[in-house]
Amino acid sequence: MKRKLKPDARPIKKKPYRLNLKYKEKVKQELDKMLEAGVIFPVEESKWISPMVIQPKKLGEIRICLDLRGLNAACVHNPFPTPFTDEVLENVGGKEVYSFIDGFSGYHQVRIAEEDKTKTTFEIEWGCFSYNVMPFGLKNAPAGIGSPLCLGQLQVLMLLLVMLQVLLVLALVLVPLMVLVLSLVLLLALLVVVLDQAIKLISMLLVLLQQLLMLIYKMLLRLDLRLDLDQRTLKRVLNQLNQLVYLYLSLLMLLGMLIAMPLLLPLWLGLDMDQRLKQLNLLGV
């Protein structure tokens, strides 16, 4: 993503804010994690320097942000509209089953153009660092995430997820083998989209499994009301379906590993140990 500056924009350098001593060790640990994950990289000098800001999170964790008001004032506004909250709520209201995916570190999914990386430089006692990816607080970040260039591939991803879950529901009433084959094709297409866009999803299979079990539970409750099944029969059916779901997902995971390993193993063996640790960190391992 490129940063378009105003014609009269001039580089701005700001002194770093005073760091609270109680956050010092946590800041150093967070910086090390960001360096290993490739979120930031060290630089010797930059015309643009913004002060670092610490934002406390739950459970005593912290988030490293930047005070980018100087850079934001120099950036040209992106007119791409962001969705209104009430419109989003109206679209999802009144439904019984909801599906979602959780991206890893939101804005960090979007990489910054090479010539604009040094504009996100911040200074601290351990050196100067710039962002490889979009930092929190950067102007036009919501518009950039929602722009057609970025959103187009995400819409394809969501369509594949919807189609996959529809097939999982149909598998309860149609020929399981046919639906299984179609689901595998969709999963492979989903994997291609995810790898192509470098979209890191948090525990996607676990989320889909949870949603599927909730859907099956709702369907069985309706079936119980229609056929007046006793609790013992309902429990037996639930256990059988639960075993089928785990078997189904185990087969999908096994097939995915068999397909991915021949492709990824040569690349993995060609990396040194530091690069391997970096890739594992990116995957959240």
C-alpha positions in Angstrom: 0.0 0.0 0.0 1.4 3.4 -1.0 1.4 6.6 1.0 0.5 9.6 -1.3 1.7 12.8 0.3 0.5 16.4 -0.3 2.6 18.5 -2.7 3.7 20.8 0.1 4.4 18.1 2.6 7.7 18.2 4.5 9.4 15.5 6.5 8.6 15.7 10.3 10.9 14.4 13.0 9.5 14.2 16.6 11.4 13.4 19.8 10.4 10.1 21.5 8.0 10.2 24.4 9.3 9.2 27.8 8.9 5.5 28.4 7.3 4.4 31.6 9.8 2.1 33.4 7.1 -0.5 34.2 6.6 -1.1 30.5 10.3 -1.1 29.6 10.9 -4.9 29.7 7.6 -5.6 28.0 8.4 -3.1 25.2 11.8 -4.8 24.6 10.1 -8.2 24.4 7.4 -6.9 22.0 10.0 -5.3 19.8 11.9 -8.6 19.6 8.7 -10.4 18.6 7.9 -7.8 15.9 11.5 -8.1 14.6 11.4 -11.9 14.4 7.9 -11.8 12.7 9.1 -9.2 10.1 6.6 -6.6 11.2 9.4 -4.0 11.7 13.1 -3.8 10.7 16.0 -1.7 11.9 17.1 1.4 10.0 20.1 3.8 10.5 18.4 7.0 9.6 15.1 8.5 8.2 13.7 11.8 7.3 10.4 10.9 9.1 10.4 9.9 12.8 7.2 9.5 14.9 7.1 8.9 18.6 6.1 5.5 20.0 3.0 5.1 22.1 2.2 2.2 24.4 -1.3 0.9 24.6 -2.1 -1.4 27.5 -4.1 -4.5 26.7 -5.9 -7.2 28.7 -4.0 -9.6 30.9 -1.1 -7.2 31.3 0.0 -7.2 27.6 0.8 -4.2 25.6 0.5 -3.0 22.0 3.1 -0.8 20.4 1.5 2.1 18.4 2.9 5.3 16.9 1.8 8.9 17.2 1.4 9.4 13.5 -0.3 12.8 13.5 2.5 14.5 11.7 2.6 11.9 8.9 -1.2 11.7 8.8 -1.5 15.5 8.3 0.9 15.2 5.3 -1.0 12.3 3.6 -3.7 12.8 1.0 -7.1 11.6 2.1 -8.4 8.4 0.6 -12.1 9.0 -0.3 -13.0 5.3 -0.4 -16.0 5.0 2.0 -16.0 2.7 5.0 -19.2 0.8 6.0 -21.5 2.3 8.6 -21.9 0.2 11.8 -25.7 0.4 11.7 -25.7 -0.9 8.0 -23.6 -3.9 9.0 -25.8 -4.7 12.0 -28.9 -4.5 9.8 -27.4 -7.0 7.3 -26.6 -9.6 9.9 -29.6 -9.0 12.2 -32.3 -11.7 12.6 -30.1 -14.6 11.5 -29.7 -17.8 13.5 -26.2 -18.9 12.4 -23.2 -16.6 12.0 -19.8 -17.4 10.4 -16.6 -15.4 11.0 -12.9 -15.5 10.4 -10.3 -13.8 12.6 -7.3 -12.2 10.9 -4.0 -12.1 12.7 -3.2 -8.5 13.8 -5.7 -6.8 11.4 -3.8 -4.0 9.7 -0.5 -6.0 9.7 -2.0 -8.0 6.8 -1.3 -5.1 4.4 2.3 -4.5 3.4 3.6 -1.0 2.9 5.2 0.1 -0.4 9.0 -0.2 -0.3 9.5 3.6 -0.8 7.1 4.5 2.0 8.4 2.2 4.8 10.9 4.7 6.2 8.0 7.1 6.7 6.8 4.9 9.6 10.1 5.1 11.5 10.1 5.5 15.2 13.0 6.0 17.6 13.7 4.3 21.0 16.7 3.7 23.1 17.4 0.4 21.3 17.6 2.1 17.9 15.4 3.2 15.0 12.8 0.9 13.4 10.5 1.1 10.4 7.4 -0.9 9.6 7.1 -3.5 6.8 3.4 -3.6 7.3 0.7 -1.1 8.1 0.9 0.2 11.7 -2.0 1.0 13.9 -3.1 4.7 13.7 -2.0 5.3 10.1 -4.3 7.5 8.1 -6.4 5.8 5.4 -5.8 2.4 7.0 -9.5 1.5 7.2 -10.1 2.7 3.6 -7.0 0.7 2.5 -8.3 -2.5 4.1 -11.7 -2.0 2.6 -10.5 -0.9 -0.9 -11.5 -3.0 -3.9 -7.8 -4.0 -4.4 -7.6 -5.6 -0.9 -11.3 -6.4 -0.4 -11.7 -8.2 -3.7 -9.7 -11.2 -2.7 -11.3 -11.3 0.8 -14.7 -11.4 -0.8 -13.6 -14.5 -2.8 -12.4 -16.0 0.4 -15.7 -15.3 2.2 -17.6 -16.8 -0.7 -15.6 -20.0 -0.6 -16.2 -20.2 3.2 -19.9 -19.8 2.7 -20.0 -22.5 0.0 -17.9 -24.8 2.1 -20.3 -24.5 5.1 -23.3 -25.0 2.9 -21.8 -28.3 1.6 -21.1 -29.3 5.2 -24.8 -28.9 6.0 -25.9 -30.7 2.9 -23.6 -33.6 3.9 -26.1 -34.4 6.6 -28.8 -35.2 4.2 -27.2 -35.9 0.8 -24.6 -38.4 -0.4 -21.6 -37.9 1.9 -19.0 -39.0 -0.7 -20.2 -36.5 -3.4 -20.3 -33.6 -0.9 -16.9 -34.7 0.5 -15.3 -34.4 -3.0 -16.8 -31.0 -3.6 -15.7 -29.8 -0.2 -12.1 -30.9 -0.8 -12.1 -28.9 -4.0 -13.4 -25.8 -2.2 -10.8 -26.2 0.6 -8.0 -26.4 -2.0 -9.3 -23.2 -3.6 -9.5 -21.6 -0.2 -6.0 -22.6 0.6 -4.8 -21.0 -2.7 -6.5 -17.7 -1.9 -5.1 -17.6 1.6 -1.5 -18.4 0.5 -1.7 -16.0 -2.4 -2.8 -13.1 -0.2 -0.7 -14.1 2.8 -3.8 -13.9 5.0 -3.1 -15.5 8.3 -6.3 -16.9 9.9 -6.4 -17.7 13.6 -7.5 -21.3 14.2 -9.7 -21.4 11.2 -10.4 -25.1 11.3 -11.3 -24.9 15.0 -13.7 -22.0 14.3 -15.4 -23.9 11.5 -15.6 -27.0 13.6 -17.3 -25.0 16.4 -19.7 -23.4 14.0 -20.6 -26.7 12.4 -21.3 -28.4 15.7 -23.5 -25.6 16.8 -25.4 -25.8 13.5 -25.9 -29.6 13.9 -27.1 -29.0 17.5 -29.7 -26.6 16.2 -30.8 -29.0 13.5 -31.2 -31.8 16.0 -33.2 -29.6 18.4 -35.6 -28.9 15.6 -35.7 -32.6 14.7 -36.4 -33.4 18.3 -39.4 -31.1 18.3 -40.7 -32.6 15.1 -40.3 -36.3 15.8 -40.5 -36.1 19.6 -37.2 -38.0 20.1 -36.4 -39.0 23.6 -33.2 -37.7 25.3 -31.4 -41.1 25.0 -32.0 -41.3 21.2 -31.0 -37.6 20.7 -27.8 -38.2 22.7 -26.9 -41.2 20.6 -27.4 -39.4 17.4 -25.3 -36.5 18.6 -22.5 -38.8 19.5 -22.6 -40.5 16.1 -22.6 -37.1 14.3 -19.8 -35.9 16.5 -17.7 -38.8 15.5 -18.5 -38.3 11.8 -17.5 -34.6 12.0 -14.1 -35.4 13.6 -13.5 -38.1 11.1 -14.5 -35.8 8.2 -12.2 -32.9 9.4 -9.4 -35.4 10.1 -9.5 -36.6 6.5 -9.5 -33.0 5.3 -6.5 -32.1 7.4 -4.6 -35.2 6.3 -5.3 -34.5 2.7 -4.2 -30.9 3.1 -0.9 -32.1 4.7 -0.3 -34.6 1.9 -0.8 -31.9 -0.7 1.1 -29.1 1.0 4.1 -31.1 2.2 5.6 -31.8 -1.3 5.2 -28.2 -2.1 6.5 -26.6 1.1 9.2 -29.1 2.2 11.8 -28.1 -0.5 11.3 -24.4 0.4 11.5 -25.3 4.1 14.8 -27.2 3.7 16.3 -24.4 1.8 15.9 -21.9 4.7 18.4 -21.5 7.5 17.4 -21.8 11.1 16.6 -18.1 11.7 14.4 -18.0 8.6 12.6 -21.2 9.8 11.9 -19.7 13.2 10.7 -16.5 11.5 8.2 -18.4 9.4 6.9 -20.4 12.4 6.5 -17.1 14.2 4.4 -15.7 11.3 2.2 -18.8 11.5 1.6 -18.3 15.2 3.5 -21.5 16.2 
